[in-house]
Every structure is written in structure tokens, then in C-alpha cells.
Amino acid sequence: MIPNMLVEVENCKRLYPVAWANAHTGNAQTEDFIRILASNLHAIDARFGLNGKRGNPNDISDDAINYIGEGPGHDPATGQPVTVFDVIRGAGGPNPQPSWDAINLPGPGAWVKPMPVVAPPAPSPALPPYPGDPVFDEIGVALFADYALAGQPPNPGMGRWFGRTTFDYLAGMPMADSIKKHRAEWRAALGLP
């Protein structure tokens, strides 16, 4: 039995609103949403993939997902049964909605393996300003720049350096001096000159 993945369609719509807004518009980002969704679904169940319209793997549906292994349709390349699902009801219109509607046609639907997609989620809502933000941002910029330069991902050590720098600042040391002092230490720990 093919699982109902409407919740995943809704989650992707919520996490990737720009890709959702561009889906099935015909612009350069028209396939972004369906590629993100197909990649996520494929990670859950490898039988989910992109759909090649009317059996053509080079013509990807902007609003449909293909499930290989059961269904009324068939993949012309493999002869396997497929089911195609419409995942954007009213795609290209003024009010598209997430959907999970099986298209029960016996015709061809090319199953296309999705590539992993690394798409940034929607930005978090802006936080209200806090009096210490500009000062703390200075520390963050220096830390992230040096960790990136050293080829290291953010890790718990960053919190330690942030804390030490903030501690000295709160103890009365000017922020520029505190950053200079601790930056020399963390750069040495990272193997940077």
C-alpha cells in the first residue's frame, strides 16, 4: 500500500515558501519545490521519485510525484507499474494547495530518481533587537570566520570561546580588547596563524 504523504507536502510548503510560490509558474525556479519534495520523499521511501510527463524522463512534472512498484500506470523504461500523485492542487493558479491525489490513469509515467537537494529552509522570523546584539555579533562574526577558515564546522568549542570573550567584556575589558585576546587563543587552537 502506498503511504499517504500529504503531511510531508504540507511540511515542505511551510519550510520552503519561496520554492512553493515558484512551483508550476514556468519561471527558472518552477521545479525547485517538486525537486525538494521528491528528494525528501525518496529519503523516506526509495520508491518515490520525480515524474516524467507522459513517460518522458526529460520533462519533469512541476506538481506531481511518481511512485514505482504499484499502480495503474507504467514506466516505459522499466515496464514497472507506477502511480502518479498530484501534490499541488490548483498549481500555477492564484491559490495552490497541498494535495495527495492519485492520478489513476493507465498511461505512462517515467520514474526519475531525485538527486539529494540541500535547500535552505525559510528564514526564521526576525527577533526583536536586544541591547547586547551588536556586541555579541562581533564575537560571532570573528568565530565563524575563523572556524570556516580552519575548515571546521561550528562545534561546542565555539561556545567556550564566545563565553570567555563575553566574560572578560562583562568584567570590564573593552570588547575589542577581549576579542583580540581570545581570538589569538582560539586561532592558535584552530592551527591558524
Backbone as CSV, one residue per row, in Angstrom:
resi,resn,N_x,N_y,N_z,CA_x,CA_y,CA_z,C_x,C_y,C_z
1,MET,0.835,-1.180,0.000,0.000,0.000,0.000,0.882,1.245,0.000
2,ILE,0.555,2.192,-0.838,1.339,3.426,-0.956,0.973,4.355,0.196
3,PRO,1.975,4.831,0.943,1.661,5.713,2.070,1.153,7.073,1.605
4,ASN,0.266,7.648,2.399,-0.240,8.985,2.130,0.770,9.981,2.691
5,MET,1.346,10.800,1.829,2.414,11.708,2.230,1.984,13.177,2.215
6,LEU,0.690,13.420,2.398,0.192,14.798,2.410,0.890,15.634,3.479
7,VAL,1.143,15.056,4.637,1.805,15.809,5.711,3.185,16.280,5.255
8,GLU,3.891,15.451,4.523,5.218,15.847,4.032,5.097,16.972,3.007
9,VAL,4.070,16.930,2.164,3.849,18.020,1.202,3.599,19.316,1.964
10,GLU,2.751,19.250,2.991,2.446,20.443,3.794,3.685,20.954,4.518
11,ASN,4.512,20.033,5.048,5.741,20.449,5.733,6.695,21.152,4.774
12,CYS,6.839,20.611,3.579,7.724,21.242,2.601,7.201,22.613,2.192
13,LYS,5.895,22.736,2.069,5.311,24.047,1.743,5.659,25.051,2.837
14,ARG,5.561,24.621,4.083,5.836,25.510,5.219,7.328,25.848,5.310
15,LEU,8.195,24.860,5.087,9.630,25.083,5.219,10.256,25.811,4.032
16,TYR,9.654,25.691,2.849,10.236,26.265,1.642,9.203,27.123,0.907
17,PRO,8.775,28.222,1.522,7.709,29.027,0.920,8.093,29.665,-0.412
18,VAL,9.348,29.991,-0.601,9.758,30.590,-1.876,9.664,29.552,-2.986
19,ALA,10.148,28.343,-2.721,10.043,27.271,-3.723,8.575,26.973,-4.013
20,TRP,7.729,26.964,-2.967,6.288,26.727,-3.151,5.684,27.808,-4.048
21,ALA,6.029,29.064,-3.784,5.466,30.171,-4.565,5.882,30.100,-6.031
22,ASN,7.046,29.524,-6.312,7.532,29.431,-7.689,7.098,28.158,-8.401
23,ALA,6.508,27.214,-7.670,6.132,25.932,-8.272,5.118,26.124,-9.402
24,HIS,5.398,25.464,-10.503,4.494,25.422,-11.660,4.195,26.812,-12.224
25,THR,5.159,27.724,-12.120,4.969,29.077,-12.662,5.612,29.232,-14.026
26,GLY,6.492,28.280,-14.378,7.186,28.380,-15.656,8.455,29.217,-15.582
27,ASN,8.737,29.807,-14.420,9.967,30.591,-14.310,11.159,29.662,-14.068
28,ALA,12.322,30.244,-13.844,13.546,29.442,-13.685,13.511,28.549,-12.451
29,GLN,12.674,28.863,-11.454,12.577,28.069,-10.231,11.330,27.181,-10.201
30,THR,10.714,26.974,-11.338,9.446,26.254,-11.403,9.515,24.829,-10.859
31,GLU,10.700,24.187,-10.940,10.855,22.804,-10.465,11.447,22.700,-9.062
32,ASP,11.812,23.804,-8.462,12.510,23.739,-7.166,11.700,22.989,-6.118
33,PHE,10.424,23.326,-5.968,9.621,22.694,-4.918,9.496,21.196,-5.156
34,ILE,9.184,20.789,-6.371,8.962,19.367,-6.628,10.261,18.577,-6.442
35,ARG,11.394,19.183,-6.746,12.680,18.505,-6.550,13.007,18.357,-5.062
36,ILE,12.705,19.382,-4.278,12.900,19.292,-2.827,11.997,18.210,-2.252
37,LEU,10.719,18.261,-2.613,9.757,17.287,-2.109,10.137,15.869,-2.520
38,ALA,10.480,15.679,-3.785,10.845,14.338,-4.262,12.073,13.808,-3.528
39,SER,13.047,14.663,-3.292,14.244,14.253,-2.555,13.884,13.831,-1.135
40,ASN,13.022,14.614,-0.470,12.603,14.272,0.894,11.810,12.967,0.925
41,LEU,10.879,12.804,-0.008,10.070,11.578,-0.046,10.944,10.365,-0.367
42,HIS,11.884,10.536,-1.279,12.775,9.435,-1.662,13.606,8.977,-0.465
43,ALA,13.985,9.931,0.392,14.738,9.581,1.599,13.883,8.766,2.570
44,ILE,12.581,8.988,2.537,11.649,8.246,3.397,11.354,6.870,2.810
45,ASP,11.103,6.825,1.498,10.775,5.584,0.801,11.374,5.694,-0.599
46,ALA,12.345,4.867,-0.903,13.098,4.962,-2.159,12.250,4.722,-3.404
47,ARG,10.989,4.323,-3.233,10.130,4.135,-4.408,9.524,5.444,-4.899
48,PHE,9.624,6.515,-4.091,9.157,7.823,-4.544,10.215,8.463,-5.417
49,GLY,9.761,9.126,-6.465,10.685,9.838,-7.343,9.962,10.956,-8.075
50,LEU,10.696,11.589,-8.946,10.112,12.616,-9.804,9.280,11.924,-10.881
51,ASN,8.415,12.678,-11.519,7.596,12.115,-12.590,7.949,12.768,-13.912
52,GLY,8.275,11.932,-14.898,8.453,12.416,-16.260,7.108,12.383,-16.957
53,LYS,6.650,13.536,-17.404,5.320,13.646,-18.015,5.185,12.715,-19.220
54,ARG,4.078,12.026,-19.264,3.729,11.136,-20.375,4.875,10.184,-20.737
55,GLY,5.623,9.783,-19.713,6.690,8.809,-19.921,8.011,9.397,-20.362
56,ASN,8.122,10.714,-20.408,9.352,11.358,-20.854,10.176,11.792,-19.637
57,PRO,11.278,11.125,-19.338,12.065,11.471,-18.153,12.737,12.836,-18.239
58,ASN,12.747,13.439,-19.416,13.356,14.764,-19.581,12.362,15.904,-19.435
59,ASP,11.101,15.575,-19.161,10.060,16.591,-18.990,9.423,16.386,-17.610
60,ILE,10.046,16.947,-16.580,9.636,16.722,-15.195,8.358,17.482,-14.872
61,SER,7.428,16.789,-14.226,6.200,17.431,-13.755,6.547,18.398,-12.627
62,ASP,6.001,19.599,-12.688,6.232,20.590,-11.641,5.375,20.344,-10.406
63,ASP,4.358,19.504,-10.530,3.380,19.359,-9.438,2.975,17.917,-9.179
64,ALA,3.805,16.961,-9.614,3.447,15.553,-9.437,4.654,14.728,-9.024
65,ILE,4.376,13.706,-8.236,5.374,12.754,-7.742,5.035,11.382,-8.318
66,ASN,6.046,10.565,-8.558,5.852,9.232,-9.107,6.250,8.199,-8.050
67,TYR,5.447,7.149,-7.952,5.735,6.041,-7.035,5.832,4.778,-7.880
68,ILE,6.985,4.143,-7.848,7.207,2.970,-8.689,6.961,1.692,-7.889
69,GLY,6.387,0.701,-8.549,6.193,-0.603,-7.920,4.752,-1.032,-7.818
70,GLU,3.837,-0.093,-7.887,2.416,-0.449,-7.912,1.614,0.693,-8.510
71,GLY,0.500,0.343,-9.091,-0.387,1.353,-9.648,-0.851,1.030,-11.051
72,PRO,-1.730,1.869,-11.574,-2.330,1.615,-12.884,-1.458,2.051,-14.059
73,GLY,-0.494,2.935,-13.809,0.358,3.399,-14.887,1.566,2.501,-15.047
74,HIS,2.453,2.888,-15.956,3.677,2.109,-16.144,4.815,3.028,-16.549
75,ASP,6.008,2.622,-16.158,7.215,3.334,-16.548,7.688,2.703,-17.855
76,PRO,7.728,3.467,-18.943,8.091,2.872,-20.225,9.516,2.322,-20.267
77,ALA,10.423,2.858,-19.462,11.809,2.390,-19.485,11.966,1.037,-18.810
78,THR,11.184,0.798,-17.749,11.345,-0.453,-16.998,10.149,-1.390,-17.124
79,GLY,8.997,-0.849,-17.549,7.776,-1.636,-17.621,7.106,-1.831,-16.267
80,GLN,7.692,-1.293,-15.214,7.123,-1.457,-13.875,5.879,-0.591,-13.706
81,PRO,4.972,-1.045,-12.845,3.794,-0.219,-12.568,4.172,1.020,-11.763
82,VAL,3.434,2.096,-11.981,3.650,3.344,-11.251,2.310,3.975,-10.903
83,THR,2.345,4.799,-9.869,1.218,5.669,-9.535,1.767,7.082,-9.478
84,VAL,1.070,7.987,-10.103,1.456,9.395,-10.097,0.511,10.128,-9.155
85,PHE,1.079,11.001,-8.321,0.291,11.784,-7.368,0.420,13.266,-7.676
86,ASP,-0.720,13.923,-7.781,-0.763,15.374,-7.878,-0.549,15.900,-6.463
87,VAL,0.481,16.725,-6.267,0.792,17.211,-4.919,0.508,18.704,-4.737
88,ILE,0.095,19.376,-5.820,-0.265,20.800,-5.727,-1.584,20.994,-6.468
89,ARG,-2.663,20.980,-5.720,-3.978,21.200,-6.327,-4.076,22.674,-6.725
90,GLY,-4.414,22.920,-7.979,-4.508,24.299,-8.475,-3.145,24.899,-8.777
91,ALA,-2.151,24.045,-9.064,-0.797,24.533,-9.337,-0.811,25.559,-10.459
92,GLY,-0.049,26.616,-10.267,0.027,27.673,-11.265,-1.097,28.677,-11.149
93,GLY,-2.075,28.411,-10.305,-3.202,29.324,-10.125,-2.989,30.270,-8.957
94,PRO,-4.020,31.026,-8.628,-3.876,32.034,-7.573,-3.847,31.468,-6.147
95,ASN,-4.349,30.255,-5.938,-4.417,29.718,-4.582,-4.084,28.224,-4.559
96,PRO,-2.843,27.855,-4.884,-2.490,26.426,-4.885,-2.537,25.869,-3.469
97,GLN,-2.887,24.575,-3.363,-2.997,23.913,-2.067,-2.244,22.581,-2.100
98,PRO,-1.635,22.201,-0.972,-1.022,20.877,-0.916,-2.078,19.797,-1.138
99,SER,-1.717,18.771,-1.854,-2.661,17.672,-2.089,-1.893,16.357,-2.176
100,TRP,-2.638,15.276,-2.148,-2.083,13.933,-2.336,-3.130,13.141,-3.095
101,ASP,-3.302,13.487,-4.363,-4.348,12.906,-5.197,-3.735,11.975,-6.231
102,ALA,-4.084,10.687,-6.137,-3.592,9.718,-7.118,-4.215,10.001,-8.468
103,ILE,-3.379,9.980,-9.487,-3.858,10.125,-10.864,-3.921,8.709,-11.418
104,ASN,-5.100,8.124,-11.400,-5.269,6.708,-11.733,-5.469,6.488,-13.225
105,LEU,-4.494,6.934,-14.000,-4.566,6.726,-15.439,-3.627,5.586,-15.821
106,PRO,-4.014,4.781,-16.777,-3.169,3.652,-17.162,-1.983,4.033,-18.039
107,GLY,-1.833,5.291,-18.373,-0.763,5.715,-19.269,0.615,5.682,-18.649
108,PRO,1.618,6.108,-19.424,2.990,6.071,-18.944,3.309,7.233,-18.009
109,GLY,4.217,6.962,-17.114,4.776,7.971,-16.226,6.196,7.558,-15.915
110,ALA,7.155,8.319,-16.395,8.557,7.944,-16.190,8.950,8.224,-14.747
111,TRP,9.484,7.199,-14.074,10.004,7.370,-12.725,11.433,7.872,-12.846
112,VAL,11.732,9.015,-12.201,13.054,9.623,-12.278,13.600,9.749,-10.859
113,LYS,14.773,9.158,-10.651,15.382,9.215,-9.315,15.751,10.653,-8.993
114,PRO,15.282,11.163,-7.845,15.636,12.537,-7.477,17.055,12.601,-6.921
115,MET,17.689,13.699,-7.161,19.007,13.948,-6.592,18.799,14.538,-5.200
116,PRO,19.721,14.293,-4.288,19.598,14.952,-2.981,19.618,16.464,-3.168
117,VAL,18.749,17.133,-2.485,18.650,18.582,-2.591,18.957,19.173,-1.231
118,VAL,19.880,20.097,-1.219,20.164,20.827,0.005,19.599,22.220,-0.207
119,ALA,18.432,22.441,0.350,17.777,23.730,0.196,17.658,24.393,1.556
120,PRO,17.990,25.659,1.618,17.847,26.320,2.908,16.381,26.490,3.262
121,PRO,16.021,26.218,4.505,14.643,26.460,4.899,14.364,27.951,4.961
122,ALA,13.119,28.271,5.137,12.718,29.667,5.245,13.444,30.306,6.423
123,PRO,13.791,31.583,6.282,14.444,32.238,7.406,13.509,32.336,8.599
124,SER,14.107,32.298,9.772,13.313,32.449,10.987,12.803,33.879,11.067
125,PRO,11.661,34.061,11.715,11.183,35.425,11.876,12.225,36.253,12.639
126,ALA,12.316,37.518,12.284,13.292,38.392,12.932,12.993,38.498,14.424
127,LEU,14.046,38.385,15.189,13.909,38.535,16.630,13.911,40.018,16.974
128,PRO,13.232,40.390,18.028,13.292,41.801,18.424,14.713,42.146,18.854
129,PRO,15.136,43.377,18.623,16.503,43.740,18.993,16.726,43.605,20.495
130,TYR,17.960,43.274,20.838,18.366,43.132,22.224,19.567,44.059,22.421
131,PRO,19.687,44.728,23.557,20.762,45.714,23.709,22.158,45.178,23.442
132,GLY,22.420,43.917,23.718,23.760,43.380,23.529,24.035,42.822,22.151
133,ASP,23.046,42.808,21.268,23.212,42.155,19.976,24.428,42.623,19.176
134,PRO,24.621,43.915,18.967,25.775,44.325,18.149,27.110,43.849,18.718
135,VAL,27.225,43.873,20.037,28.456,43.440,20.679,28.658,41.934,20.472
136,PHE,27.616,41.172,20.698,27.721,39.715,20.560,27.897,39.312,19.096
137,ASP,27.311,40.094,18.185,27.502,39.806,16.767,28.965,39.908,16.375
138,GLU,29.695,40.855,16.977,31.124,40.989,16.686,31.866,39.690,17.003
139,ILE,31.553,39.121,18.152,32.201,37.865,18.537,31.826,36.764,17.547
140,GLY,30.525,36.666,17.227,30.059,35.625,16.318,30.706,35.703,14.951
141,VAL,30.842,36.907,14.408,31.455,37.075,13.093,32.896,36.573,13.117
142,ALA,33.641,36.963,14.140,35.042,36.532,14.232,35.143,35.010,14.385
143,LEU,34.308,34.443,15.264,34.350,32.993,15.476,34.018,32.222,14.209
144,PHE,32.912,32.575,13.564,32.505,31.835,12.372,33.526,31.983,11.252
145,ALA,34.098,33.175,11.100,35.102,33.379,10.050,36.314,32.485,10.286
146,ASP,36.796,32.441,11.534,37.994,31.650,11.812,37.723,30.151,11.741
147,TYR,36.568,29.715,12.221,36.247,28.287,12.127,36.113,27.866,10.665
148,ALA,35.511,28.722,9.851,35.395,28.412,8.424,36.766,28.372,7.768
149,LEU,37.624,29.327,8.128,38.977,29.369,7.574,39.757,28.103,7.932
150,ALA,39.507,27.583,9.132,40.180,26.358,9.570,39.491,25.104,9.031
151,GLY,38.379,25.277,8.307,37.663,24.132,7.746,36.912,23.327,8.785
152,GLN,36.530,23.961,9.878,35.812,23.262,10.946,34.364,23.746,11.006
153,PRO,33.434,22.816,11.179,32.044,23.234,11.357,31.862,23.811,12.762
154,PRO,30.785,24.561,12.976,30.510,25.025,14.331,30.477,23.835,15.288
155,ASN,31.041,24.033,16.475,31.070,22.954,17.455,31.059,23.549,18.858
156,PRO,30.999,22.728,19.892,30.908,23.256,21.254,32.057,24.176,21.657
157,GLY,33.227,24.006,21.030,34.339,24.894,21.343,34.013,26.353,21.069
158,MET,33.156,26.596,20.076,32.773,27.977,19.777,32.062,28.606,20.969
159,GLY,31.237,27.838,21.628,30.542,28.351,22.806,31.510,28.727,23.909
160,ARG,32.544,27.922,24.068,33.558,28.207,25.087,34.239,29.538,24.798
161,TRP,34.674,29.739,23.534,35.354,30.990,23.185,34.403,32.173,23.282
162,PHE,33.171,31.980,22.877,32.182,33.054,22.999,32.012,33.431,24.470
163,GLY,31.893,32.416,25.326,31.711,32.649,26.756,32.900,33.356,27.379
164,ARG,34.101,32.933,27.046,35.294,33.567,27.606,35.398,35.025,27.175
165,THR,35.109,35.270,25.894,35.183,36.639,25.380,34.131,37.508,26.062
166,THR,32.946,36.993,26.208,31.870,37.739,26.868,32.190,37.953,28.345
167,PHE,32.742,36.952,28.994,33.076,37.064,30.418,34.031,38.237,30.660
168,ASP,35.101,38.301,29.860,36.057,39.394,30.049,35.422,40.749,29.754
169,TYR,34.559,40.786,28.744,33.861,42.034,28.420,32.975,42.465,29.590
170,LEU,32.229,41.529,30.157,31.352,41.858,31.276,32.142,42.190,32.543
171,ALA,33.391,41.726,32.614,34.251,42.035,33.758,34.925,43.398,33.602
172,GLY,34.662,44.075,32.481,35.172,45.431,32.320,36.154,45.639,31.188
173,MET,36.569,44.592,30.522,37.503,44.749,29.410,36.738,45.266,28.188
174,PRO,37.261,46.238,27.458,36.576,46.672,26.231,36.418,45.490,25.263
175,MET,35.311,45.461,24.565,35.009,44.331,23.680,36.116,44.107,22.659
176,ALA,36.631,45.162,22.060,37.682,44.989,21.056,38.898,44.294,21.662
177,ASP,39.249,44.651,22.888,40.389,44.024,23.549,40.102,42.566,23.896
178,SER,38.877,42.294,24.354,38.507,40.921,24.697,38.542,40.032,23.462
179,ILE,38.007,40.537,22.360,38.038,39.751,21.116,39.484,39.522,20.694
180,LYS,40.304,40.576,20.745,41.709,40.440,20.337,42.417,39.377,21.178
181,LYS,42.210,39.437,22.490,42.850,38.476,23.400,42.425,37.039,23.088
182,HIS,41.130,36.811,23.053,40.642,35.439,22.896,40.732,34.941,21.458
183,ARG,40.686,35.876,20.501,40.811,35.444,19.115,42.193,34.850,18.876
184,ALA,43.197,35.452,19.471,44.537,34.900,19.335,44.579,33.481,19.909
185,GLU,43.883,33.255,21.010,43.860,31.927,21.628,43.123,30.918,20.761
186,TRP,41.910,31.285,20.277,41.159,30.293,19.502,41.788,30.043,18.142
187,ARG,42.432,31.079,17.559,43.123,30.854,16.285,44.282,29.886,16.482
188,ALA,44.991,30.014,17.588,46.088,29.078,17.879,45.530,27.659,18.060
189,ALA,44.391,27.543,18.766,43.778,26.223,18.968,43.313,25.626,17.644
190,LEU,42.949,26.476,16.689,42.483,26.009,15.376,43.648,25.762,14.412
191,GLY,44.864,26.118,14.849,46.033,25.946,13.972,46.170,27.048,12.960
192,LEU,45.593,28.205,13.267,45.676,29.354,12.354,46.749,30.315,12.870
193,PRO,47.412,31.016,11.962,48.440,31.986,12.380,47.820,33.195,13.085
